[in-house]
Structures are given as C-alpha cells and as structure tokens.
Amino acid sequence: VQLQASGGGLVQAGGSLRLSCAASGRTLSSYAVGWFRQAPGKERNFVAAISDSDDTTYYANSVKGRFTISRDNAKNMVYLQMDSLKPEDTGVYYCAADVRVHIVLEGPLYWGQGTLVTVSS
C-alpha cells in the first residue's frame, strides 16, 4: 500500500490542523494506521494509531485529549485532527500502516512521506 500524508503547515499555538493520509494500491480499511512525528534533531516517535479490526484508537500521552485519529473508509483516508497545538508539536508527521495495530505500534512496514507541522509560540 502506498501512503501520502498532507495537511501540514504553519499554525499559532492553540490553533488546529487536520492531517490526511491517503492510500493507493490497497484498501486502507484493512490496515491499522498510525501517525508518527519527528521533531528537529530528534528521533521519530509514535503519536496515534487506529486499529485494523474495530477502530480502537491509541495515543501518546503527550497528545491525549488534543489529537483525534479517525478513518473514512469510503474515501480510503485516515485523518489526524490536531487541536490546542503547542510549539512542542512541531515536526514532520508521517503516516504508516501495517496489517495489525500492534505491528504499527512496534514498527510498521508501510510509510508515507512526511508533512511538516510548525507551531509558533
């Protein structure tokens, strides 16, 4: 499955952005999908995931209550709604997928290119 992330941009602290992850080649509803981010000079970290089976969602503690992951199977898309953004949310955001959510949490196989989110203070 090929993935493409989009929707990044520059936003002020407290603002919102919605990232989109589009899939081609396969039906995304068959996969667990995750979002990861890499801040400048740091390693890439898990942000959120949605399961392949029942759409159970998982979040990093740092984004709980502010970010929401969802999917639209009709459009073959997964979204990350980001509210109450903070400067520390700045980074390149990647969507990734694999057949089971525990694999996504540990190290997914399929990755899209990243989209840059910059949160100004």
All heavy atoms as an XYZ file, in Angstrom:
913
protein
N       0.851     -1.172      0.000
C       0.000      0.000      0.000
C       0.900      1.239      0.000
O       1.898      1.307      0.703
C      -0.959     -0.009      1.211
C      -0.212     -0.082      2.535
C      -1.872      1.204      1.170
N       0.539      2.214     -0.843
C       1.278      3.475     -0.897
C       0.504      4.522     -0.090
O      -0.718      4.622     -0.211
C       1.433      3.964     -2.332
C       2.375      3.128     -3.178
C       1.708      1.889     -3.731
O       0.602      1.953     -4.234
N       2.379      0.751     -3.641
N       1.233      5.266      0.712
C       0.620      6.260      1.588
C       1.154      7.644      1.273
O       2.326      7.799      0.927
C       0.926      5.927      3.053
C       0.509      4.544      3.542
C       1.050      4.305      4.943
C      -1.001      4.401      3.523
N       0.282      8.631      1.408
C       0.702     10.008      1.202
C       0.066     10.886      2.256
O      -1.163     10.969      2.338
C       0.327     10.499     -0.187
C       0.791     11.911     -0.486
C       0.649     12.285     -1.953
O       0.304     11.450     -2.777
N       0.921     13.533     -2.270
N       0.892     11.542      3.050
C       0.414     12.449      4.090
C       0.365     13.869      3.558
O       1.197     14.265      2.735
C       1.333     12.379      5.302
N      -0.598     14.621      4.032
C      -0.730     16.021      3.639
C      -1.441     16.780      4.746
O      -1.965     16.188      5.697
C      -1.509     16.141      2.331
O      -2.823     15.632      2.484
N      -1.457     18.104      4.606
C      -2.199     18.937      5.544
C      -1.347     19.708      6.521
O      -1.879     20.468      7.334
N      -0.043     19.534      6.472
C       0.817     20.274      7.373
C       0.853     21.746      7.028
O       0.356     22.182      5.991
N       1.452     22.503      7.919
C       1.563     23.935      7.686
C       2.033     24.653      8.923
O       2.463     24.024      9.900
N       1.942     25.968      8.876
C       2.331     26.823      9.989
C       1.079     27.270     10.727
O       0.130     27.776     10.104
C       3.109     28.033      9.472
C       3.474     29.115     10.488
C       4.419     28.548     11.544
C       4.104     30.312      9.774
N       1.072     27.102     12.036
C      -0.087     27.480     12.836
C       0.404     28.049     14.164
O       1.476     27.675     14.649
C      -1.024     26.268     13.052
C      -0.331     25.176     13.845
C      -2.327     26.673     13.706
N      -0.358     28.956     14.717
C      -0.009     29.510     16.019
C      -0.390     28.547     17.140
O      -1.319     27.728     16.984
C      -0.708     30.847     16.230
C      -0.164     31.979     15.377
C      -0.746     33.322     15.773
O      -1.870     33.405     16.260
N       0.023     34.386     15.576
N       0.292     28.662     18.233
C      -0.039     27.851     19.400
C      -1.505     28.052     19.765
O      -2.019     29.176     19.722
C       0.857     28.217     20.574
N      -2.161     26.952     20.090
C      -3.583     26.985     20.390
C      -4.462     26.717     19.189
O      -5.677     26.498     19.328
N      -3.878     26.728     18.013
C      -4.631     26.502     16.790
C      -4.826     25.031     16.472
O      -4.455     24.153     17.264
N      -5.389     24.798     15.300
C      -5.726     23.429     14.873
C      -5.245     23.181     13.452
O      -5.153     24.101     12.637
C      -7.239     23.205     14.923
O      -7.744     23.336     16.230
N      -4.986     21.915     13.181
C      -4.692     21.445     11.833
C      -5.278     20.049     11.697
O      -5.398     19.320     12.690
C      -3.182     21.361     11.569
C      -2.410     22.615     11.200
C      -0.924     22.289     11.106
C      -2.914     23.220      9.908
N      -5.615     19.685     10.474
C      -6.032     18.306     10.210
C      -5.114     17.716      9.158
O      -5.032     18.227      8.042
C      -7.479     18.220      9.741
C      -7.958     16.773      9.653
C      -9.413     16.650      9.245
N      -9.590     16.812      7.810
C     -10.641     16.354      7.138
N     -11.610     15.702      7.783
N     -10.741     16.562      5.841
N      -4.430     16.665      9.531
C      -3.587     15.941      8.597
C      -4.384     14.822      7.943
O      -5.262     14.227      8.564
C      -2.371     15.353      9.312
C      -1.497     16.325     10.099
C      -0.289     15.595     10.664
C      -1.081     17.510      9.259
N      -4.049     14.559      6.693
C      -4.708     13.492      5.950
C      -3.676     12.479      5.479
O      -2.560     12.838      5.121
C      -5.437     14.067      4.735
O      -6.424     14.994      5.119
N      -4.078     11.228      5.480
C      -3.239     10.146      4.961
C      -4.060      9.424      3.904
O      -5.074      8.788      4.223
C      -2.843      9.197      6.078
S      -1.813      7.802      5.548
N      -3.635      9.568      2.656
C      -4.329      8.940      1.545
C      -3.605      7.661      1.152
O      -2.378      7.607      1.167
C      -4.393      9.892      0.362
N      -4.375      6.663      0.795
C      -3.798      5.379      0.410
C      -4.136      5.060     -1.035
O      -5.197      5.421     -1.535
C      -4.320      4.276      1.311
N      -3.218      4.369     -1.674
C      -3.470      3.850     -3.011
C      -2.886      2.451     -3.090
O      -1.982      2.086     -2.348
C      -2.854      4.746     -4.080
O      -1.457      4.848     -3.906
N      -3.460      1.684     -3.955
C      -2.966      0.336     -4.134
C      -3.689     -0.709     -3.314
O      -3.786     -1.863     -3.705
N      -4.164     -0.319     -2.136
C      -4.885     -1.251     -1.271
C      -5.986     -0.487     -0.538
O      -5.963      0.741     -0.454
C      -3.945     -1.874     -0.236
C      -2.833     -2.728     -0.816
C      -3.344     -4.071     -1.327
N      -2.284     -4.874     -1.911
C      -1.528     -5.732     -1.240
N      -1.733     -5.905      0.063
N      -0.587     -6.410     -1.848
N      -6.930     -1.244      0.013
C      -7.987     -0.641      0.810
C      -7.470     -0.401      2.216
O      -7.106     -1.348      2.915
C      -9.221     -1.566      0.849
O      -9.664     -1.804     -0.484
C     -10.332     -0.933      1.660
N      -7.456      0.857      2.620
C      -6.859      1.216      3.899
C      -7.643      0.662      5.084
O      -7.088      0.475      6.161
C      -6.744      2.735      4.002
C      -5.729      3.299      4.987
C      -4.342      2.747      4.745
C      -5.723      4.820      4.908
N      -8.912      0.371      4.888
C      -9.720     -0.164      5.976
C      -9.222     -1.528      6.448
O      -9.550     -1.968      7.547
C     -11.186     -0.275      5.557
O     -11.320     -1.134      4.441
N      -8.429     -2.184      5.643
C      -7.877     -3.487      6.008
C      -6.621     -3.377      6.864
O      -6.091     -4.401      7.324
C      -7.534     -4.286      4.744
O      -8.668     -4.473      3.937
N      -6.145     -2.166      7.072
C      -4.888     -1.943      7.772
C      -5.091     -1.129      9.046
O      -5.998     -0.299      9.128
C      -3.917     -1.184      6.871
C      -3.432     -1.973      5.685
C      -4.204     -2.082      4.539
C      -2.197     -2.618      5.719
C      -3.763     -2.812      3.448
C      -1.751     -3.342      4.634
C      -2.534     -3.435      3.510
O      -2.087     -4.164      2.430
N      -4.226     -1.377      9.986
C      -4.062     -0.436     11.099
C      -3.168      0.697     10.605
O      -2.235      0.474      9.824
C      -3.415     -1.136     12.287
N      -3.469      1.893     11.044
C      -2.737      3.076     10.572
C      -2.279      3.890     11.766
O      -3.008      4.042     12.753
C      -3.627      3.934      9.654
C      -2.866      5.174      9.187
C      -4.104      3.124      8.457
N      -1.080      4.396     11.659
C      -0.550      5.225     12.734
C       0.029      6.522     12.206
O       0.330      6.656     11.014
N       0.147      7.471     13.114
C       0.849      8.729     12.851
C       2.058      8.792     13.765
O       1.961      8.471     14.967
C      -0.054      9.926     13.098
C      -1.108     10.127     12.054
C      -2.399      9.686     12.076
C      -0.947     10.833     10.813
N      -3.050     10.053     10.931
C      -2.193     10.773     10.150
C       0.105     11.520     10.205
C      -2.406     11.365      8.900
C      -0.109     12.098      8.977
C      -1.348     12.021      8.328
N       3.157      9.234     13.204
C       4.399      9.409     13.935
C       4.930     10.800     13.627
O       4.601     11.380     12.579
C       5.425      8.353     13.494
C       5.009      6.936     13.802
C       4.056      6.296     13.034
C       5.570      6.250     14.861
C       3.650      4.995     13.314
C       5.178      4.942     15.157
C       4.217      4.329     14.379
N       5.742     11.333     14.498
C       6.342     12.636     14.208
C       7.806     12.634     14.594
O       8.226     11.925     15.506
C       5.597     13.762     14.920
C       5.803     13.829     16.423
C       4.945     14.921     17.023
N       5.028     14.937     18.473
C       4.130     15.525     19.253
N       3.092     16.161     18.715
N       4.274     15.499     20.566
N       8.530     13.462     13.875
C       9.960     13.615     14.144
C      10.254     15.091     14.289
O      10.146     15.854     13.312
C      10.787     13.009     13.010
C      12.273     12.999     13.279
C      13.015     12.115     12.314
O      12.539     11.795     11.226
N      14.205     11.686     12.700
N      10.609     15.484     15.489
C      10.987     16.866     15.755
C      12.418     17.085     15.268
O      13.202     16.136     15.147
C      10.875     17.158     17.244
N      12.773     18.328     14.990
C      14.122     18.612     14.512
C      15.184     18.081     15.461
O      15.153     18.347     16.669
C      14.156     20.131     14.445
C      12.733     20.533     14.267
C      11.931     19.535     15.038
N      16.103     17.277     14.926
C      17.197     16.756     15.716
C      16.848     15.632     16.662
O      17.682     15.231     17.480
N      15.627     15.117     16.556
C      15.188     14.062     17.468
C      14.743     12.838     16.666
O      14.549     12.884     15.471
C      14.062     14.570     18.365
C      14.483     15.717     19.274
C      13.410     16.055     20.285
C      13.867     17.149     21.228
N      12.826     17.489     22.227
N      14.545     11.746     17.381
C      14.088     10.529     16.724
C      12.593     10.598     16.469
O      11.871     11.404     17.067
C      14.410      9.309     17.594
C      13.705      9.279     18.932
C      14.129      8.075     19.773
O      15.189      7.490     19.511
O      13.376      7.732     20.690
N      12.136      9.746     15.585
C      10.724      9.688     15.245
C       9.962      8.950     16.352
O      10.379      7.881     16.793
C      10.550      8.969     13.910
C       9.156      9.005     13.362
C       9.155      8.730     11.874
N       9.843      7.504     11.527
C      10.122      7.138     10.275
N       9.779      7.922      9.257
N      10.739      6.009     10.033
N       8.821      9.523     16.752
C       8.051      8.962     17.858
C       6.601      8.738     17.468
O       6.048      9.448     16.636
C       8.097      9.897     19.072
C       9.468      9.944     19.709
O      10.124      8.915     19.855
N       9.908     11.124     20.081
N       5.991      7.782     18.136
C       4.576      7.464     17.940
C       3.697      8.607     18.421
O       3.956      9.214     19.459
C       4.246      6.190     18.705
C       2.785      5.909     18.832
C       2.061      5.422     17.765
C       2.116      6.140     20.033
C       0.705      5.165     17.881
C       0.765      5.881     20.161
C       0.054      5.396     19.082
N       2.626      8.877     17.667
C       1.660      9.902     18.045
C       0.279      9.286     18.281
O      -0.332      9.475     19.331
C       1.562     10.996     16.973
C       0.436     11.978     17.303
C       2.889     11.725     16.820
N      -0.226      8.553     17.290
C      -1.574      7.996     17.396
C      -1.712      6.828     16.425
O      -0.981      6.746     15.441
C      -2.625      9.058     17.077
N      -2.663      5.948     16.718
C      -2.932      4.817     15.825
C      -4.397      4.429     15.915
O      -5.064      4.692     16.928
C      -2.058      3.625     16.180
N      -4.873      3.813     14.842
C      -6.226      3.283     14.804
C      -6.135      1.839     14.333
O      -5.409      1.519     13.397
C      -7.129      4.148     13.894
C      -8.592      3.712     13.992
C      -6.637      4.183     12.453
C      -9.564      4.745     13.419
N      -6.869      0.971     15.026
C      -6.701     -0.462     14.777
C      -7.340     -0.896     13.473
O      -8.177     -0.212     12.892
C      -7.281     -1.263     15.933
O      -8.701     -1.229     15.896
N      -6.919     -2.061     13.020
C      -7.442     -2.656     11.801
C      -8.793     -3.313     12.033
O      -9.589     -3.435     11.107
C      -6.443     -3.711     11.306
C      -6.073     -4.666     12.417
O      -5.312     -4.257     13.322
O      -6.533     -5.825     12.403
N      -9.066     -3.762     13.262
C     -10.228     -4.613     13.495
C     -11.476     -3.831     13.868
O     -12.526     -3.987     13.244
C      -9.904     -5.624     14.592
O      -9.484     -4.960     15.754
N     -11.366     -2.990     14.879
C     -12.568     -2.329     15.404
C     -12.388     -0.832     15.593
O     -13.160     -0.197     16.312
C     -12.987     -2.971     16.728
C     -11.892     -2.891     17.781
O     -10.839     -2.290     17.493
O     -12.091     -3.437     18.879
N     -11.369     -0.274     14.952
C     -11.105      1.171     15.019
C     -10.801      1.658     16.433
O     -11.045      2.835     16.752
C     -12.249      1.974     14.403
C     -12.282      1.869     12.880
O     -11.319      1.305     12.307
O     -13.257      2.329     12.273
N     -10.302      0.777     17.282
C      -9.803      1.239     18.576
C      -8.657      2.210     18.334
O      -7.843      2.016     17.425
C      -9.300      0.048     19.410
O     -10.377     -0.858     19.631
C      -8.757      0.515     20.749
N      -8.620      3.274     19.132
C      -7.589      4.288     18.940
C      -6.584      4.280     20.090
O      -6.913      3.908     21.225
C      -8.215      5.679     18.816
O      -9.046      5.941     19.960
C      -9.069      5.772     17.554
N      -5.379      4.694     19.767
C      -4.269      4.731     20.714
C      -3.571      6.075     20.551
O      -3.429      6.570     19.428
C      -3.269      3.605     20.411
C      -3.884      2.228     20.401
C      -4.585      1.760     19.297
C      -3.772      1.384     21.509
C      -5.162      0.496     19.285
C      -4.336      0.121     21.509
C      -5.028     -0.314     20.395
O      -5.598     -1.565     20.385
N      -3.132      6.641     21.668
C      -2.491      7.945     21.628
C      -1.274      7.979     22.541
O      -1.262      7.361     23.610
C      -3.457      9.044     22.070
C      -4.664      9.183     21.175
C      -5.867      8.557     21.483
C      -4.595      9.947     20.014
C      -6.963      8.679     20.645
C      -5.686     10.076     19.172
C      -6.871      9.439     19.490
O      -7.956      9.561     18.660
N      -0.297      8.743     22.108
C       0.799      9.068     23.015
C       0.262      9.961     24.120
O      -0.666     10.766     23.904
C       1.911      9.787     22.250
N       0.825      9.838     25.303
C       0.330     10.641     26.434
C       0.384     12.129     26.145
O      -0.468     12.894     26.601
C       1.151     10.328     27.686
C       0.831      8.946     28.250
O      -0.251      8.410     28.043
N       1.788      8.372     28.966
N       1.376     12.533     25.380
C       1.574     13.961     25.127
C       0.475     14.584     24.270
O       0.340     15.810     24.229
C       2.927     14.194     24.455
O       2.999     13.470     23.234
N      -0.315     13.755     23.576
C      -1.349     14.303     22.680
C      -2.756     13.897     23.102
O      -3.736     14.348     22.480
C      -1.095     13.902     21.214
C       0.314     14.267     20.791
C      -1.368     12.428     20.977
N      -2.893     13.065     24.117
C      -4.222     12.636     24.565
C      -5.088     13.831     24.915
O      -4.645     14.747     25.603
C      -4.098     11.717     25.780
C      -3.803     10.273     25.439
C      -3.740      9.427     26.693
C      -3.378      7.995     26.363
N      -3.230      7.161     27.583
N      -6.322     13.801     24.415
C      -7.252     14.876     24.692
C      -7.143     16.048     23.732
O      -7.997     16.934     23.737
N      -6.077     16.056     22.900
C      -5.891     17.156     21.946
C      -5.955     16.664     20.500
O      -6.399     17.396     19.617
C      -4.545     17.842     22.182
C      -4.390     18.438     23.556
C      -3.109     19.284     23.661
N      -1.899     18.482     23.454
C      -1.021     18.721     22.476
N      -1.211     19.708     21.622
N       0.065     17.961     22.376
N      -5.499     15.452     20.261
C      -5.463     14.888     18.908
C      -6.497     13.787     18.784
O      -6.763     13.053     19.738
C      -4.088     14.304     18.599
C      -2.980     15.307     18.420
C      -3.128     16.640     18.792
C      -1.757     14.905     17.888
C      -2.094     17.546     18.630
C      -0.719     15.793     17.720
C      -0.883     17.118     18.094
N      -7.062     13.656     17.583
C      -8.028     12.594     17.312
C      -7.701     11.942     15.977
O      -7.625     12.641     14.959
C      -9.456     13.147     17.269
O      -9.752     13.825     18.492
C     -10.459     12.014     17.070
N      -7.531     10.637     15.995
C      -7.310      9.895     14.756
C      -8.626      9.259     14.337
O      -9.404      8.777     15.169
C      -6.207      8.832     14.931
C      -5.845      8.191     13.583
C      -6.588      7.784     15.961
C      -4.603      7.285     13.638
N      -8.888      9.283     13.030
C     -10.131      8.706     12.525
C      -9.898      8.220     11.102
O      -8.897      8.559     10.478
C     -11.266      9.725     12.559
O     -10.974     10.831     11.718
N     -10.842      7.443     10.597
C     -10.714      6.988      9.219
C     -12.039      7.165      8.494
O     -13.113      7.156      9.085
C     -10.249      5.529      9.138
C     -11.147      4.506      9.728
C     -10.757      3.106      9.246
N      -9.771      2.441     10.084
C      -8.645      1.895      9.618
N      -8.341      1.972      8.351
N      -7.819      1.272     10.428
N     -11.932      7.362      7.179
C     -13.093      7.430      6.304
C     -12.884      6.368      5.239
O     -12.133      6.569      4.275
C     -13.212      8.824      5.681
C     -14.464      8.990      4.842
O     -14.981      7.990      4.314
O     -14.924     10.133      4.689
N     -13.522      5.244      5.431
C     -13.282      4.121      4.527
C     -13.771      4.400      3.103
O     -13.182      3.921      2.136
C     -13.954      2.858      5.068
C     -13.303      2.362      6.340
O     -12.113      2.598      6.570
N     -14.061      1.679      7.178
N     -14.817      5.176      2.994
C     -15.342      5.484      1.662
C     -14.319      6.264      0.838
O     -14.263      6.134     -0.389
C     -16.635      6.263      1.788
N     -13.514      7.076      1.517
C     -12.509      7.884      0.825
C     -11.115      7.259      0.887
O     -10.171      7.818      0.344
C     -12.468      9.289      1.426
C     -13.750     10.072      1.218
C     -13.628     11.487      1.772
C     -14.906     12.270      1.523
N     -14.814     13.653      2.064
N     -11.016      6.125      1.592
C      -9.714      5.456      1.739
C      -8.689      6.386      2.392
O      -7.538      6.485      1.951
C      -9.189      4.961      0.389
C      -8.432      3.649      0.514
O      -8.635      2.881      1.447
N      -7.540      3.394     -0.419
N      -9.128      7.058      3.450
C      -8.318      8.069      4.098
C      -8.298      7.843      5.610
O      -9.239      7.299      6.182
C      -8.896      9.465      3.851
C      -8.985      9.864      2.398
S      -7.442     10.525      1.774
C      -7.453     12.138      2.549
N      -7.222      8.281      6.231
C      -7.128      8.378      7.683
C      -6.719      9.806      8.011
O      -5.919     10.416      7.289
C      -6.112      7.373      8.246
C      -5.820      7.656      9.717
C      -6.637      5.954      8.084
N      -7.297     10.336      9.074
C      -7.065     11.727      9.453
C      -6.458     11.815     10.852
O      -6.661     10.941     11.691
C      -8.370     12.510      9.435
C      -9.083     12.467      8.111
C     -10.175     11.626      7.908
C      -8.663     13.266      7.055
C     -10.833     11.579      6.692
C      -9.317     13.219      5.826
C     -10.402     12.370      5.649
O     -11.041     12.328      4.446
N      -5.767     12.909     11.081
C      -5.316     13.257     12.424
C      -5.738     14.697     12.678
O      -5.166     15.628     12.104
C      -3.803     13.102     12.572
C      -3.282     13.350     13.984
C      -3.756     12.238     14.929
C      -1.754     13.444     14.006
N      -6.776     14.851     13.479
C      -7.215     16.183     13.880
C      -6.389     16.621     15.077
O      -6.375     15.931     16.103
C      -8.708     16.159     14.238
C      -9.249     17.486     14.728
C      -9.253     18.555     13.653
O      -9.574     18.284     12.499
N      -8.894     19.773     14.029
N      -5.725     17.749     14.938
C      -4.834     18.239     15.980
C      -5.362     19.579     16.481
O      -5.425     20.550     15.722
C      -3.410     18.400     15.441
C      -2.866     17.134     14.795
S      -1.122     17.260     14.347
C      -1.200     18.545     13.097
N      -5.778     19.603     17.722
C      -6.298     20.815     18.355
C      -5.387     21.243     19.500
O      -4.577     20.467     19.985
C      -7.709     20.554     18.879
C      -8.690     20.188     17.774
O      -8.636     20.821     16.717
O      -9.502     19.271     17.979
N      -5.566     22.479     19.916
C      -4.772     23.027     21.026
C      -3.285     22.762     20.817
O      -2.584     22.292     21.717
C      -5.228     22.416     22.359
O      -6.596     22.657     22.587
N      -2.825     23.070     19.635
C      -1.442     22.771     19.280
C      -0.467     23.574     20.121
O      -0.735     24.728     20.502
C      -1.215     23.049     17.796
C      -1.753     21.945     16.869
C      -1.925     22.457     15.448
C      -0.830     20.736     16.896
N       0.669     22.934     20.389
C       1.732     23.529     21.186
C       3.009     23.578     20.348
O       3.179     22.776     19.426
C       1.978     22.678     22.433
C       0.762     22.456     23.305
C       1.085     21.529     24.463
C      -0.131     21.272     25.333
N       0.180     20.347     26.468
N       3.925     24.480     20.687
C       5.194     24.519     19.935
C       5.915     23.175     19.930
O       6.565     22.825     18.932
C       5.989     25.592     20.678
C       4.940     26.518     21.215
C       3.805     25.618     21.612
N       5.774     22.410     20.987
C       6.450     21.107     21.037
C       5.801     20.071     20.129
O       6.322     18.961     19.986
C       6.505     20.575     22.470
C       5.177     20.557     23.195
C       4.984     21.791     24.071
O       5.317     22.920     23.610
O       4.478     21.627     25.208
N       4.689     20.396     19.491
C       4.095     19.509     18.484
C       4.759     19.684     17.121
O       4.441     18.946     16.178
C       2.599     19.780     18.347
C       1.809     19.431     19.588
O       2.096     18.382     20.210
O       0.898     20.207     19.960
N       5.651     20.632     17.007
C       6.349     20.887     15.750
C       7.144     19.666     15.317
O       7.817     19.025     16.134
C       7.271     22.094     15.896
O       6.471     23.260     16.077
C       8.139     22.278     14.664
N       7.073     19.361     14.030
C       7.839     18.257     13.500
C       7.299     17.808     12.160
O       6.297     18.336     11.664
N       7.970     16.829     11.597
C       7.485     16.196     10.378
C       6.609     15.015     10.794
O       7.040     14.152     11.563
C       8.647     15.720      9.492
C       8.100     15.014      8.247
C       9.528     16.894      9.096
N       5.404     15.005     10.296
C       4.435     13.961     10.638
C       4.341     12.955      9.503
O       4.187     13.329      8.334
C       3.066     14.582     10.903
C       2.969     15.250     12.259
C       3.654     16.426     12.528
C       2.201     14.687     13.279
C       3.593     17.026     13.775
C       2.124     15.273     14.528
C       2.824     16.444     14.765
O       2.748     17.038     16.005
N       4.416     11.690      9.876
C       4.355     10.591      8.915
C       3.160      9.704      9.233
O       2.888      9.422     10.404
C       5.606      9.733      9.003
C       6.903     10.441      8.717
C       7.594     11.096      9.727
C       7.457     10.438      7.441
C       8.797     11.740      9.477
C       8.656     11.072      7.177
C       9.320     11.725      8.203
O      10.510     12.357      7.937
N       2.488      9.238      8.197
C       1.520      8.175      8.423
C       2.154      6.846      8.013
O       3.035      6.801      7.147
C       0.206      8.411      7.695
S       0.287      8.490      5.896
N       1.714      5.806      8.673
C       2.278      4.475      8.446
C       1.182      3.437      8.628
O       0.188      3.691      9.318
C       3.429      4.218      9.405
N       1.376      2.272      8.047
C       0.343      1.249      8.106
C       0.951     -0.141      8.169
O       2.076     -0.374      7.708
C      -0.579      1.354      6.891
N       0.186     -1.034      8.747
C       0.520     -2.449      8.726
C      -0.753     -3.239      8.991
O      -1.802     -2.654      9.306
C       1.606     -2.788      9.740
C       2.537     -3.881      9.235
O       2.017     -4.954      8.839
O       3.753     -3.662      9.203
N      -0.653     -4.533      8.912
C      -1.867     -5.351      8.954
C      -2.488     -5.446     10.341
O      -3.686     -5.717     10.464
C      -1.589     -6.757      8.389
C      -1.288     -6.667      6.895
C      -0.439     -7.430      9.126
N      -1.708     -5.239     11.383
C      -2.212     -5.304     12.751
C      -1.709     -4.110     13.549
O      -0.587     -3.649     13.347
C      -1.761     -6.596     13.431
C      -2.346     -7.853     12.814
C      -3.837     -7.999     13.060
N      -4.372     -9.245     12.495
C      -4.919     -9.318     11.289
N      -5.018     -8.227     10.536
N      -5.371    -10.469     10.859
N      -2.533     -3.645     14.473
C      -2.176     -2.428     15.199
C      -0.942     -2.622     16.081
O      -0.148     -1.695     16.245
C      -3.372     -1.897     16.013
C      -3.722     -2.817     17.171
C      -3.118     -0.485     16.478
N      -0.732     -3.823     16.610
C       0.441     -3.989     17.472
C       1.727     -3.871     16.652
O       2.760     -3.464     17.176
C       0.391     -5.326     18.223
C       0.655     -6.529     17.380
N      -0.319     -7.174     16.665
C       1.814     -7.207     17.133
C       0.207     -8.201     16.033
N       1.499     -8.246     16.293
N       1.656     -4.197     15.366
C       2.820     -4.017     14.495
C       3.032     -2.539     14.214
O       4.170     -2.055     14.173
C       2.664     -4.817     13.187
C       2.446     -6.302     13.475
C       3.881     -4.615     12.300
C       2.177     -7.122     12.236
N       1.933     -1.808     14.021
C       2.054     -0.362     13.818
C       2.713      0.280     15.030
O       3.569      1.144     14.904
C       0.672      0.262     13.551
C       0.744      1.787     13.608
C       0.156     -0.170     12.182
N       2.321     -0.153     16.214
C       2.884      0.424     17.430
C       4.358      0.076     17.593
O       5.115      0.831     18.204
C       2.088     -0.058     18.642
C       0.620      0.369     18.684
C      -0.093     -0.270     19.870
C       0.494      1.878     18.737
N       4.773     -1.047     17.049
C       6.157     -1.504     17.229
C       7.068     -1.132     16.077
O       8.267     -0.927     16.290
C       6.162     -3.029     17.409
C       5.445     -3.502     18.660
C       5.252     -5.009     18.669
O       5.706     -5.680     17.727
O       4.629     -5.513     19.624
N       6.500     -1.037     14.870
C       7.367     -0.761     13.723
C       6.685     -1.134     12.428
O       6.879     -2.225     11.910
N       5.855     -0.244     11.891
C       5.077     -0.577     10.693
C       5.933     -0.715      9.449
O       7.036     -0.161      9.363
C       4.116      0.601     10.569
C       4.808      1.726     11.255
C       5.585      1.104     12.379
N       5.383     -1.431      8.475
C       6.125     -1.715      7.255
C       5.981     -0.605      6.220
O       6.936     -0.247      5.542
C       5.626     -3.030      6.653
C       6.262     -3.475      5.335
C       7.751     -3.682      5.503
C       5.588     -4.735      4.835
N       4.768     -0.064      6.131
C       4.481      0.894      5.060
C       4.486      2.314      5.613
O       3.816      2.601      6.594
C       3.117      0.591      4.441
C       2.989     -0.818      3.929
C       2.285     -1.784      4.636
C       3.603     -1.193      2.739
C       2.186     -3.084      4.179
C       3.505     -2.497      2.271
C       2.804     -3.431      2.996
O       2.715     -4.712      2.535
N       5.222      3.182      4.919
C       5.363      4.566      5.360
C       5.048      5.506      4.207
O       5.421      5.241      3.064
C       6.786      4.839      5.836
C       7.115      4.178      7.129
C       7.596      2.909      7.296
C       7.002      4.741      8.435
N       7.784      2.646      8.641
C       7.434      3.756      9.356
C       6.584      5.976      8.929
C       7.458      3.970     10.736
C       6.611      6.197     10.293
C       7.032      5.202     11.184
N       4.425      6.621      4.533
C       4.274      7.684      3.569
C       5.373      8.714      3.765
O       6.138      8.659      4.738
N       5.434      9.670      2.854
C       6.376     10.765      3.061
C       5.802     11.681      4.128
O       4.626     11.620      4.439
C       6.620     11.511      1.742
C       5.739     12.721      1.487
C       4.282     12.403      1.330
O       3.882     11.269      1.211
N       3.451     13.435      1.377
N       6.596     12.486      4.733
C       6.124     13.305      5.829
C       5.516     14.618      5.384
O       5.690     15.065      4.255
N       4.802     15.222      6.307
C       4.275     16.563      6.106
C       4.680     17.398      7.305
O       4.554     16.961      8.450
C       2.748     16.539      5.902
O       2.279     17.845      5.591
C       1.993     16.006      7.115
N       5.178     18.598      7.067
C       5.755     19.419      8.125
C       4.685     20.229      8.839
O       3.888     20.927      8.200
C       6.816     20.346      7.545
C       7.476     21.332      8.513
C       8.239     20.578      9.607
C       8.402     22.273      7.752
N       4.695     20.136     10.153
C       3.835     20.956     11.004
C       4.730     21.852     11.844
O       5.631     21.373     12.523
C       2.963     20.071     11.917
C       2.211     20.911     12.936
C       1.993     19.237     11.080
N       4.469     23.141     11.779
C       5.230     24.108     12.567
C       4.248     24.896     13.422
O       3.323     25.516     12.897
C       6.029     25.062     11.678
O       6.891     24.311     10.822
C       6.868     26.007     12.530
N       4.453     24.839     14.734
C       3.595     25.557     15.665
C       4.411     26.679     16.282
O       5.407     26.441     16.972
C       3.041     24.634     16.761
C       2.062     25.391     17.650
C       2.373     23.410     16.131
N       3.984     27.894     16.025
C       4.703     29.057     16.544
C       4.129     29.483     17.890
O       2.929     29.356     18.134
C       4.622     30.205     15.553
O       3.288     30.618     15.387
N       4.989     30.015     18.717
C       4.546     30.433     20.063
C       4.078     31.874     20.078
O       4.233     32.599     19.114
C       5.687     30.244     21.054
O       6.820     30.972     20.639
